[in-house]
Amino acid sequence: MSGMVIIGAGHAAGQAAASLRQEKYEGPITIIGDESHVPYQRPPLSKQYLSGEQGIERVYLRPEKFYDDKDVTLKLGVTATAINRDDKTVSLDNGETVAYDKLIISTGSRPRILNIEGSDLTGIHYLRTIADVDAIRAEMQAGKNLVIVGGGYIGLEVASVGIEQGLNVHVLEMESRILQRVTTPEMSHYYHNLHEGRGVNIHVDTAVTGFAGDGSVQQVLCGDQAFDADLVIVGIGIIPNVELAEAAGLECDNGIVVDDHCCTSDPDIYAAGDCTNHPNPLLNRRLRLESVPNAMEQARVCVTNMLGGDKVYSAMPWFWSDQYELKLQMVGFSADGDEHVLRGSVEDNQFAVFYLNNGKVVAADAVNSPKEFMVCKQLVGKEVDPALLANPETELKDLLA
């Protein structure tokens, strides 16, 4: 008996299953996931779960009981090996096949691997799954040398946990500044100072050339420099998992290509999350996003359209990052701005930076300003006087009028 089948068991899958039942779909729902866990949240892995502040139950999107109560079949610890579009089945690595009426591919992404000399030594980790973090936590003890390869958000989040747990932390970034791919020089500078002020050693223009050690890693090599390491975490970006879709003949180009209804080049197959390349009508270009809000909203759009609705996915991208006691929230892309306006105090670690283009707000970064951030999201696309934005006496919500 066929029904709705979801490949992947992350944010998008968990949301899609819940939305199908909310929208009164009564047929079979099957989630196929290659990990042994029910759908869970990834953001806490590099923060609250790594630090031990949150247990595994808190990381799950919904309790295991939810899937029983909603009659959702979970096939966990198995991998989908092929999609047969002619007979509308998914083959699994345990020999089973699952039939579908409509299919959602939410296979997510995987870490980019560093294939260099010594990269097979033990003690070198990637951070993507619960199992990854469990392995890292077992090795994180005060006084140890932790070397993080990559100065992106994941690397910096791990650095903040490492410092708080008393490790000696070095961050190695091959670009000329941390966060270079994702933010402005000013924000990079702010985070560089923040981390160094807390005791992190940041090294920019530093490319890793190899690892050395006897069985387990002892040093990270960067040309003629060497950094002592008891454990290493590599965070150099992720790669969308498109191989299954590609092998099934679906159109792929930096992700699985979907239309504004989250439908692939096959009308019975939809896709959601990190693995998709989708049009954004607000930004007038195609994007592949690595963000939770994107995965959740795409899942809802998939469900509505699979059930015969007509819903367009049109959302302004937003993201967040927790480092130490600071929450950074971002909407839009700062690179789209041609001027920026600061509101609040960088020294007090409570501020927002607005990015404007032709007088219109196109993006914003907010540090420890959650209430202001709610308004920032609504200001995107609006023409605003920069002087009013910068003035802390101005009520931001008055600018929405």
Summary of the structure (lengths in Angstrom):
residues: 401
radius of gyration: 22.2
end to end distance: 53.1
largest distance: 65.1
contacts: 1371
relative contact order: 0.12
helix: 27%
strand: 32%
